[in-house]
């Protein structure tokens, strides 16, 4: 237990004590702290490099949509959208996805908000598909589909 007390005093001391401490022990503790400091410096450098890499990935994907938009008629999702809330009270509504090729990695959620029998249709851009189908159609209140592009097609996730 005395070793822990000595280490604690060394850790909290502004400088390494020179009296009453075996010089070899003091040197070992000093070397251990220097090694720990080097390890922490290396860890900080690695974390900074990883953060720069993540920033580059986000920039490559493009702006991440955060907007919530409510619609009652046909619409095309924009890059700013994240969530499209669809009210089909007045009739069926088609929501068209942007081109998958310019939306690699982007996610969009489309949700039906009312209890009516009218359908929501989620449609790929042009001939693009969603899980291999031309469209996804539903009429269940509060049911939502989230899709993500791989650059060629859309996938529900």
N, C-alpha and C positions, 0 to 999 in steps of 0.2 A: 504494500500500500504506500510505503514511503516514496517509491519511485513515481507514483502518480502525483503525489504532492510536489515533488521536485519538478516534474514536467509541467505541472500547472503553474508553479512559480516562474519557471523559465518562459512559458508561453505568455504570461501576463507581464513579464518584466520588460521595461523599455529597452534595455540592453542586456546581453548575457552577463550574469554575475561572474566575477573572477575569483571571489573569495569563498572558501568553503565548498567549492565544487571541483570535483576531479576534472582536470583539464581535458582528459580524453573523453569523458562523458559530455562535457560542455561542447566539445568539438563535434561529437556525434549528433547531439541535439541540434546544433547549428546547421550541420549538413542535412539533417532530416528536414528542418524548416526550409532550407534552400531548395531541397528536392521537391518538397510540397509546393513551394512558390513556383518553381519551374513547371510542375504538373498543372497547376491552376492556370498559369499563363498559356500553356499549350491548349488546355480545355477552352479557354476564352477565345483563342484564335480559331479553333475548330468550330465553335458555336457561331462566331462572327462569319466565318466562311459559309456555314450552312444557311444562315439567315440571308446572306447575299444570294445564295443559290435559290432559296425559296422566293425571294423578291423577283429574281429573274424568271422563275416559273410562272408566277402570278402575272408578270408583265407579258409573258409569251401567250398566256391564255387570254389575256385582255381584261377589260373591266368586268368586275363581278357585279351582276345585277342585284339590286337590293330593293327595288321598287315593288310595291303591291298595287295592283291595278284591278279595279272592278269593271266588268263589262256586261252588256246586255245584248250585244249584237256581234256579228262576225268580226274577228280581229286577227292581226298578225303580231306575234310576240316580238318585242324589240330587245336589244342588248341590255337596256336598263332594267328590264323586268326580271323579277325573281318568282313572284307569285301572281297568278291571274285568277281572280275570283269571278266565277261565271254565274249569272242569274238568268235562268231560262224561262222566267215567268211569261214573257211576251212571245216566246218561240224558241226553236232549236238554235244553238249557237255553235259555230265552227271557230276553233282557235288554231291558226296555222303557225307552225314552227318556222323559225328562220332557217336558212340553208345550213345543213350540217357541216359543210366544208369550212365555213367561216365561224363555226361555233364549237370547235373542238374543246371538249372538257367543260363546256357550259351546261348548267342545270337550270331547268325551269319546272315549276309546279303549277298545275291547272286544277282548280277545285270547283265543284258545283256547290252553290250555296243555298238553293231553294229546293222545295219538296215536289215541284211539279213534274209531270211526266215527260216534258220536253228533254231532248237529248243534248249533251255536250259532245262535240266531235273534235278530237285532237288530230290534226292532219299534218303529215310531213310536208316539207316544201317540195313542190313539183312531184317527182316520182319517188322521193325519199320515203323510207319506211320507218315504222316504229315497231321494234321487235319483229320485223319481217312482214308486218301488216301495213296496208296503206293508211289506215286510221285506227284510232281507239275511240269507241263510242260507249257512253254510259249515261244513266239518268238517275243515279242514286244520290240523294242529298248528302253532302259532306264528303263524298268520295273524291279523292284527289289522285292524280298521277304525277309523278316526278320523272322527268326524262333527262338524259344526258347524251351529248353527241360524242362520237368517237372520230369525227371528221368525215365520215361517209354515211352514217345512218344514226338513228336515234334509238336509245335503249331505255326502257322503264327500269327504275331502280327503287 
